[in-house]
Every structure is written in structure tokens, then in C-alpha cells.
Amino acid sequence: MKLAYCDKIADTIQKALKVAVALDTDGIVAEVGKIEWDLHPVGGYFVSPKKTMIVHDMNGKAYSVTIEEQPMLDIEDNGKKEVDKITF
């Protein structure tokens, strides 16, 4: 089992988007929201390492940016994806 770095990747993307907003002369990206955890809607407990943030454009339209593990696409040490090793 490999470690998941959803937190670090989400943080990196959020920071990059905030820099892009500051440098964007067109002003299309207006706001970058906070990083939301994938928590159970009622119990509030951890469900998965998935992270999501909402980004708004200059017209107020919302976009969802999601960072989620894709274990079936993992690259193994031999350079092959795990899914490539499955035989039928």
C-alpha cells in the first residue's frame, strides 16, 4: 500500500490558483475557496483522503476542483501500472 498525498497536492494547487488570481490580468478567476475534507455528512468522521475546493469565476459561477486517489492507476516500481498487470 502506498501513502496518499491528497493534502499536499490540494495545498499546492490552492496556492498556485491564488497566485494565478493575483497575476491574472483578465480577472476571470475571482476566488479560490478553502480545502474541504471528505467527511461523513451526519457523523462528521473521516471518509476518504479526497479533498475538494470551490473556485468562482468573475461571473460568480462555481467550479469544483477535486483531488482524489486513483489506486488502479498507480505506477509500480517496474514502471507498469497495477491495472496493466491484471490477467484474465
N, C-alpha and C positions, 0 to 999 in steps of 0.2 A: 504494500500500500504506500502510495506517495502522499506527501503533505500537500495541502491545498493552500494557495496564496491569494485567495479571493480578496482578503482585507487589503493587502499591499497593492494589488493590481487596481482595485477600486480607488484607493487613495491616490495612486499615481495618475489615473485617468481624471479624477476630480480636479487635482491640482493642474493638470495640463489644460483642462477645459477652462478653468478660471483664468489661467494665463492667456488662453486664446480669446476669452471675452475681453480682457484688458487690451489686447492688441488688435482686436477685430475692428477695422475701420468701417465695415459695412453695418456693424451693430446688429447682426442677425441673431446671434446667441445673446440672450438678455440675462439669464440667471441660471446658475448651477446649484441644484439643491444638495442637501446633506445626504450622506450614505445611510441607507436603511438596511437593517439586518432582516434575514428571513426568519421571523419569529411566528409562533403559533398565534392566530388572531384572537383566541379566547384566553388560553393559558399563559401566553407570553413567553413560552420556553423556546429554546433554540431548535430550529427545524433543519436547517442546512447552512453551509458557509456562503450561500448565494448572497450577493449584495446588489442593491438597486439604488439609482439616484434619478431624480426627475430634472430635466433640463427644459427651460422655456425659451422660445424664440421671441423676437421683438413684437410679434402679434399676440403673445400670450399663449400660443399653442404649446402643449406639453409633450415631451418625449421621454421615454423610459430607457435608461441605459442600465443593462443588467450584466453582471459578471457572475458566471456560474460554471462550476466544474463540468468537464466533459470527459469522464474517465475512459469511455470507449475510444477516444481519440488520442489517449496518452501515447507518447513516443517512448518505447522501451530502450534500454541501453544498447541494443543492437541496431537501433535506427528504425525499427519497424513499429508501427502502431499495433497496439494489442489486438485490435479488430482484424488486422492482417494475418494474425497467427491462428485464427479460428478455422478449423477444417470441418467440412460436412460429410 
